[in-house]
């Protein structure tokens, strides 16, 4: 089924639903999915600090595999 068809059918189904709590749940899901995340000033500061340290060679990046291995070792 094409995306446009799914959207049309969803619009039609939502128009027929009279359950307020169900509609609020659907609204929450859709609202969360369409909302862009915005970093707080504190989060931006942390990111900028980490980037600066990386660019100066004071920290390094890790692959996902390296992170998983380190976590597994720390649990032992």
N, CA, C and O atoms as a Tinker XYZ file with bonds, in Angstrom:
   304  protein
     1  N      0.850000   -1.175000    0.000000    73     2
     2  CA     0.000000    0.000000    0.000000    64     1     3
     3  C      0.898000    1.243000    0.000000    63     2     4     5
     4  O      1.870000    1.306000    0.754000    81     3
     5  N      0.585000    2.201000   -0.819000    73     3     6
     6  CA     1.389000    3.419000   -0.933000    64     5     7
     7  C      1.125000    4.350000    0.250000    63     6     8     9
     8  O      0.062000    4.314000    0.870000    81     7
     9  N      2.106000    5.168000    0.536000    73     7    10
    10  CA     2.019000    6.091000    1.666000    64     9    11
    11  C      0.805000    7.006000    1.545000    63    10    12    13
    12  O      0.101000    7.231000    2.529000    81    11
    13  N      0.560000    7.523000    0.373000    73    11    14
    14  CA    -0.582000    8.423000    0.171000    64    13    15
    15  C     -1.900000    7.724000    0.490000    63    14    16    17
    16  O     -2.800000    8.324000    1.077000    81    15
    17  N     -2.008000    6.476000    0.108000    73    15    18
    18  CA    -3.226000    5.697000    0.380000    64    17    19
    19  C     -3.383000    5.469000    1.880000    63    18    20    21
    20  O     -4.482000    5.586000    2.422000    81    19
    21  N     -2.292000    5.147000    2.536000    73    19    22
    22  CA    -2.333000    4.937000    3.993000    64    21    23
    23  C     -2.795000    6.208000    4.690000    63    22    24    25
    24  O     -3.638000    6.158000    5.585000    81    23
    25  N     -2.247000    7.345000    4.281000    73    23    26
    26  CA    -2.642000    8.623000    4.887000    64    25    27
    27  C     -4.122000    8.901000    4.685000    63    26    28    29
    28  O     -4.808000    9.328000    5.614000    81    27
    29  N     -4.621000    8.659000    3.464000    73    27    30
    30  CA    -6.042000    8.884000    3.183000    64    29    31
    31  C     -6.919000    8.008000    4.067000    63    30    32    33
    32  O     -7.912000    8.472000    4.627000    81    31
    33  N     -6.543000    6.739000    4.188000    73    31    34
    34  CA    -7.339000    5.818000    5.001000    64    33    35
    35  C     -7.282000    6.184000    6.478000    63    34    36    37
    36  O     -8.264000    6.030000    7.204000    81    35
    37  N     -6.122000    6.672000    6.916000    73    35    38
    38  CA    -6.003000    7.107000    8.315000    64    37    39
    39  C     -6.888000    8.324000    8.581000    63    38    40    41
    40  O     -7.568000    8.394000    9.605000    81    39
    41  N     -6.873000    9.285000    7.645000    73    39    42
    42  CA    -7.734000   10.462000    7.797000    64    41    43
    43  C     -9.193000   10.042000    7.920000    63    42    44    45
    44  O     -9.921000   10.525000    8.787000    81    43
    45  N     -9.607000    9.140000    7.042000    73    43    46
    46  CA   -10.995000    8.667000    7.058000    64    45    47
    47  C    -11.314000    7.958000    8.375000    63    46    48    49
    48  O    -12.357000    8.213000    8.976000    81    47
    49  N    -10.435000    7.082000    8.822000    73    47    50
    50  CA   -10.665000    6.336000   10.063000    64    49    51
    51  C    -10.738000    7.273000   11.253000    63    50    52    53
    52  O    -11.602000    7.111000   12.115000    81    51
    53  N     -9.851000    8.244000   11.315000    73    51    54
    54  CA    -9.843000    9.191000   12.432000    64    53    55
    55  C    -11.135000   10.001000   12.466000    63    54    56    57
    56  O    -11.660000   10.290000   13.541000    81    55
    57  N    -11.645000   10.367000   11.295000    73    55    58
    58  CA   -12.907000   11.105000   11.236000    64    57    59
    59  C    -14.064000   10.304000   11.829000    63    58    60    61
    60  O    -15.021000   10.887000   12.338000    81    59
    61  N    -13.987000    8.980000   11.768000    73    59    62
    62  CA   -15.077000    8.130000   12.255000    64    61    63
    63  C    -14.959000    7.794000   13.748000    63    62    64    65
    64  O    -15.934000    7.356000   14.359000    81    63
    65  N    -13.778000    7.997000   14.337000    73    63    66
    66  CA   -13.547000    7.622000   15.743000    64    65    67
    67  C    -14.114000    8.693000   16.664000    63    66    68    69
    68  O    -13.901000    9.889000   16.462000    81    67
    69  N    -14.850000    8.230000   17.692000    73    67    70
    70  CA   -15.453000    9.157000   18.645000    64    69    71
    71  C    -14.907000    8.935000   20.060000    63    70    72    73
    72  O    -15.454000    9.470000   21.025000    81    71
    73  N    -13.847000    8.159000   20.187000    73    71    74
    74  CA   -13.250000    7.840000   21.484000    64    73    75
    75  C    -12.150000    8.862000   21.793000    63    74    76    77
    76  O    -11.065000    8.819000   21.211000    81    75
    77  N    -12.448000    9.773000   22.712000    73    75    78
    78  CA   -11.544000   10.872000   23.022000    64    77    79
    79  C    -10.177000   10.403000   23.514000    63    78    80    81
    80  O     -9.152000   10.938000   23.093000    81    79
    81  N    -10.153000    9.417000   24.394000    73    79    82
    82  CA    -8.871000    8.958000   24.933000    64    81    83
    83  C     -8.022000    8.291000   23.855000    63    82    84    85
    84  O     -6.801000    8.447000   23.846000    81    83
    85  N     -8.650000    7.559000   22.956000    73    83    86
    86  CA    -7.917000    6.930000   21.852000    64    85    87
    87  C     -7.347000    8.000000   20.913000    63    86    88    89
    88  O     -6.197000    7.909000   20.485000    81    87
    89  N     -8.153000    9.002000   20.602000    73    87    90
    90  CA    -7.692000   10.080000   19.724000    64    89    91
    91  C     -6.542000   10.858000   20.357000    63    90    92    93
    92  O     -5.615000   11.270000   19.660000    81    91
    93  N     -6.595000   11.063000   21.686000    73    91    94
    94  CA    -5.505000   11.743000   22.380000    64    93    95
    95  C     -4.221000   10.919000   22.293000    63    94    96    97
    96  O     -3.135000   11.476000   22.138000    81    95
    97  N     -4.342000    9.600000   22.393000    73    95    98
    98  CA    -3.178000    8.725000   22.290000    64    97    99
    99  C     -2.572000    8.807000   20.887000    63    98   100   101
   100  O     -1.354000    8.908000   20.741000    81    99
   101  N     -3.404000    8.765000   19.878000    73    99   102
   102  CA    -2.932000    8.884000   18.495000    64   101   103
   103  C     -2.279000   10.249000   18.284000    63   102   104   105
   104  O     -1.235000   10.355000   17.641000    81   103
   105  N     -2.903000   11.286000   18.830000    73   103   106
   106  CA    -2.350000   12.631000   18.707000    64   105   107
   107  C     -0.957000   12.707000   19.331000    63   106   108   109
   108  O     -0.046000   13.303000   18.756000    81   107
   109  N     -0.797000   12.103000   20.502000    73   107   110
   110  CA     0.496000   12.105000   21.181000    64   109   111
   111  C      1.553000   11.420000   20.333000    63   110   112   113
   112  O      2.665000   11.928000   20.191000    81   111
   113  N      1.217000   10.279000   19.775000    73   111   114
   114  CA     2.153000    9.543000   18.926000    64   113   115
   115  C      2.546000   10.388000   17.714000    63   114   116   117
   116  O      3.730000   10.506000   17.398000    81   115
   117  N      1.573000   10.965000   17.045000    73   115   118
   118  CA     1.854000   11.761000   15.853000    64   117   119
   119  C      2.633000   13.024000   16.193000    63   118   120   121
   120  O      3.538000   13.417000   15.457000    81   119
   121  N      2.286000   13.652000   17.298000    73   119   122
   122  CA     2.959000   14.874000   17.701000    64   121   123
   123  C      4.428000   14.602000   18.026000    63   122   124   125
   124  O      5.303000   15.379000   17.644000    81   123
   125  N      4.697000   13.509000   18.724000    73   123   126
   126  CA     6.073000   13.149000   19.050000    64   125   127
   127  C      6.869000   12.810000   17.796000    63   126   128   129
   128  O      8.056000   13.126000   17.712000    81   127
   129  N      6.234000   12.178000   16.833000    73   127   130
   130  CA     6.915000   11.749000   15.609000    64   129   131
   131  C      7.255000   12.928000   14.704000    63   130   132   133
   132  O      8.261000   12.891000   13.996000    81   131
   133  N      6.434000   13.970000   14.717000    73   131   134
   134  CA     6.639000   15.086000   13.810000    64   133   135
   135  C      7.426000   16.233000   14.443000    63   134   136   137
   136  O      7.848000   17.154000   13.744000    81   135
   137  N      7.622000   16.183000   15.751000    73   135   138
   138  CA     8.315000   17.265000   16.439000    64   137   139
   139  C      9.828000   17.093000   16.313000    63   138   140   141
   140  O     10.361000   16.010000   16.555000    81   139
   141  N     10.499000   18.150000   15.940000    73   139   142
   142  CA    11.953000   18.112000   15.895000    64   141   143
   143  C     12.482000   18.298000   17.303000    63   142   144   145
   144  O     11.943000   19.078000   18.088000    81   143
   145  N     13.537000   17.576000   17.610000    73   143   146
   146  CA    14.152000   17.712000   18.921000    64   145   147
   147  C     15.061000   18.927000   18.924000    63   146   148   149
   148  O     15.847000   19.125000   17.998000    81   147
   149  N     14.953000   19.729000   19.952000    73   147   150
   150  CA    15.832000   20.875000   20.094000    64   149   151
   151  C     16.682000   20.682000   21.335000    63   150   152   153
   152  O     16.169000   20.386000   22.414000    81   151
   153  N     17.981000   20.852000   21.173000    73   151   154
   154  CA    18.890000   20.731000   22.290000    64   153   155
   155  C     18.748000   21.928000   23.220000    63   154   156   157
   156  O     18.512000   23.047000   22.764000    81   155
   157  N     18.891000   21.698000   24.512000    73   155   158
   158  CA    18.916000   22.791000   25.473000    64   157   159
   159  C     20.275000   23.482000   25.355000    63   158   160   161
   160  O     21.196000   22.950000   24.735000    81   159
   161  N     20.391000   24.647000   25.940000    73   159   162
   162  CA    21.669000   25.354000   25.921000    64   161   163
   163  C     22.750000   24.537000   26.618000    63   162   164   165
   164  O     23.906000   24.538000   26.195000    81   163
   165  N     22.373000   23.842000   27.686000    73   163   166
   166  CA    23.333000   23.006000   28.407000    64   165   167
   167  C     23.820000   21.851000   27.520000    63   166   168   169
   168  O     25.014000   21.551000   27.492000    81   167
   169  N     22.899000   21.206000   26.799000    73   167   170
   170  CA    23.283000   20.115000   25.898000    64   169   171
   171  C     24.180000   20.624000   24.772000    63   170   172   173
   172  O     25.158000   19.972000   24.407000    81   171
   173  N     23.841000   21.797000   24.222000    73   171   174
   174  CA    24.671000   22.384000   23.168000    64   173   175
   175  C     26.072000   22.658000   23.681000    63   174   176   177
   176  O     27.056000   22.433000   22.976000    81   175
   177  N     26.158000   23.146000   24.911000    73   175   178
   178  CA    27.454000   23.451000   25.515000    64   177   179
   179  C     28.303000   22.189000   25.660000    63   178   180   181
   180  O     29.500000   22.203000   25.373000    81   179
   181  N     27.676000   21.095000   26.108000    73   179   182
   182  CA    28.389000   19.822000   26.263000    64   181   183
   183  C     28.887000   19.328000   24.904000    63   182   184   185
   184  O     30.027000   18.879000   24.779000    81   183
   185  N     28.034000   19.412000   23.900000    73   183   186
   186  CA    28.415000   18.971000   22.550000    64   185   187
   187  C     29.571000   19.816000   22.021000    63   186   188   189
   188  O     30.539000   19.286000   21.476000    81   187
   189  N     29.462000   21.135000   22.186000    73   187   190
   190  CA    30.530000   22.016000   21.716000    64   189   191
   191  C     31.842000   21.715000   22.429000    63   190   192   193
   192  O     32.902000   21.691000   21.804000    81   191
   193  N     31.768000   21.485000   23.739000    73   191   194
   194  CA    32.964000   21.173000   24.532000    64   193   195
   195  C     33.606000   19.872000   24.059000    63   194   196   197
   196  O     34.825000   19.800000   23.903000    81   195
   197  N     32.800000   18.862000   23.834000    73   195   198
   198  CA    33.323000   17.574000   23.373000    64   197   199
   199  C     33.928000   17.679000   21.974000    63   198   200   201
   200  O     34.961000   17.071000   21.693000    81   199
   201  N     33.289000   18.446000   21.105000    73   199   202
   202  CA    33.815000   18.643000   19.757000    64   201   203
   203  C     35.161000   19.366000   19.812000    63   202   204   205
   204  O     36.104000   18.997000   19.111000    81   203
   205  N     35.236000   20.386000   20.642000    73   203   206
   206  CA    36.490000   21.133000   20.779000    64   205   207
   207  C     37.610000   20.219000   21.281000    63   206   208   209
   208  O     38.726000   20.266000   20.763000    81   207
   209  N     37.320000   19.392000   22.283000    73   207   210
   210  CA    38.321000   18.458000   22.802000    64   209   211
   211  C     38.760000   17.472000   21.723000    63   210   212   213
   212  O     39.944000   17.157000   21.612000    81   211
   213  N     37.811000   16.989000   20.932000    73   211   214
   214  CA    38.143000   16.051000   19.856000    64   213   215
   215  C     39.031000   16.726000   18.812000    63   214   216   217
   216  O     40.025000   16.153000   18.368000    81   215
   217  N     38.663000   17.944000   18.428000    73   215   218
   218  CA    39.433000   18.656000   17.413000    64   217   219
   219  C     40.851000   18.974000   17.878000    63   218   220   221
   220  O     41.765000   19.071000   17.059000    81   219
   221  N     41.039000   19.137000   19.189000    73   219   222
   222  CA    42.363000   19.416000   19.742000    64   221   223
   223  C     43.137000   18.141000   20.057000    63   222   224   225
   224  O     44.267000   18.196000   20.542000    81   223
   225  N     42.519000   16.985000   19.779000    73   223   226
   226  CA    43.188000   15.713000   20.019000    64   225   227
   227  C     43.179000   15.286000   21.476000    63   226   228   229
   228  O     43.945000   14.405000   21.866000    81   227
   229  N     42.322000   15.899000   22.289000    73   227   230
   230  CA    42.267000   15.574000   23.713000    64   229   231
   231  C     41.247000   14.478000   24.023000    63   230   232   233
   232  O     41.155000   14.020000   25.162000    81   231
   233  N     40.501000   14.069000   23.037000    73   231   234
   234  CA    39.566000   12.952000   23.198000    64   233   235
   235  C     39.448000   12.255000   21.855000    63   234   236   237
   236  O     39.886000   12.778000   20.831000    81   235
   237  N     38.856000   11.077000   21.867000    73   235   238
   238  CA    38.710000   10.342000   20.617000    64   237   239
   239  C     37.292000    9.821000   20.483000    63   238   240   241
   240  O     36.514000    9.814000   21.437000    81   239
   241  N     36.985000    9.392000   19.291000    73   239   242
   242  CA    35.682000    8.793000   19.019000    64   241   243
   243  C     35.799000    7.287000   19.150000    63   242   244   245
   244  O     36.879000    6.720000   18.987000    81   243
   245  N     34.689000    6.649000   19.442000    73   243   246
   246  CA    34.656000    5.201000   19.592000    64   245   247
   247  C     33.611000    4.617000   18.655000    63   246   248   249
   248  O     32.561000    5.218000   18.427000    81   247
   249  N     33.901000    3.458000   18.122000    73   247   250
   250  CA    32.907000    2.762000   17.313000    64   249   251
   251  C     31.867000    2.162000   18.244000    63   250   252   253
   252  O     32.093000    2.037000   19.448000    81   251
   253  N     30.736000    1.794000   17.681000    73   251   254
   254  CA    29.690000    1.173000   18.476000    64   253   255
   255  C     30.204000   -0.135000   19.091000    63   254   256   257
   256  O     29.889000   -0.445000   20.240000    81   255
   257  N     30.980000   -0.886000   18.341000    73   255   258
   258  CA    31.534000   -2.146000   18.846000    64   257   259
   259  C     32.459000   -1.881000   20.036000    63   258   260   261
   260  O     32.423000   -2.624000   21.016000    81   259
   261  N     33.284000   -0.839000   19.967000    73   259   262
   262  CA    34.168000   -0.501000   21.087000    64   261   263
   263  C     33.370000   -0.129000   22.339000    63   262   264   265
   264  O     33.747000   -0.494000   23.452000    81   263
   265  N     32.290000    0.583000   22.153000    73   263   266
   266  CA    31.438000    0.972000   23.277000    64   265   267
   267  C     30.807000   -0.264000   23.910000    63   266   268   269
   268  O     30.811000   -0.403000   25.133000    81   267
   269  N     30.266000   -1.159000   23.091000    73   267   270
   270  CA    29.644000   -2.375000   23.625000    64   269   271
   271  C     30.658000   -3.223000   24.385000    63   270   272   273
   272  O     30.353000   -3.758000   25.450000    81   271
   273  N     31.863000   -3.342000   23.835000    73   271   274
   274  CA    32.906000   -4.123000   24.495000    64   273   275
   275  C     33.266000   -3.505000   25.841000    63   274   276   277
   276  O     33.417000   -4.225000   26.828000    81   275
   277  N     33.403000   -2.195000   25.894000    73   275   278
   278  CA    33.745000   -1.508000   27.143000    64   277   279
   279  C     32.649000   -1.676000   28.189000    63   278   280   281
   280  O     32.946000   -1.861000   29.369000    81   279
   281  N     31.406000   -1.614000   27.779000    73   279   282
   282  CA    30.288000   -1.778000   28.710000    64   281   283
   283  C     30.277000   -3.196000   29.267000    63   282   284   285
   284  O     30.090000   -3.399000   30.467000    81   283
   285  N     30.478000   -4.174000   28.390000    73   283   286
   286  CA    30.490000   -5.569000   28.843000    64   285   287
   287  C     31.610000   -5.799000   29.841000    63   286   288   289
   288  O     31.414000   -6.502000   30.833000    81   287
   289  N     32.793000   -5.215000   29.596000    73   287   290
   290  CA    33.921000   -5.367000   30.511000    64   289   291
   291  C     33.626000   -4.709000   31.852000    63   290   292   293
   292  O     34.017000   -5.236000   32.893000    81   291
   293  N     32.946000   -3.571000   31.846000    73   291   294
   294  CA    32.680000   -2.861000   33.094000    64   293   295
   295  C     31.649000   -3.582000   33.959000    63   294   296   297
   296  O     31.589000   -3.349000   35.166000    81   295
   297  N     30.841000   -4.452000   33.363000    73   295   298
   298  CA    29.826000   -5.196000   34.115000    64   297   299
   299  C     30.409000   -6.417000   34.811000    63   298   300   301
   300  O     29.758000   -6.997000   35.681000    81   299
   301  N     31.623000   -6.819000   34.446000    73   299   302
   302  CA    32.227000   -8.018000   35.020000    64   301   303
   303  C     32.793000   -7.754000   36.393000    63   302   304
   304  O     33.340000   -8.661000   37.021000    81   303
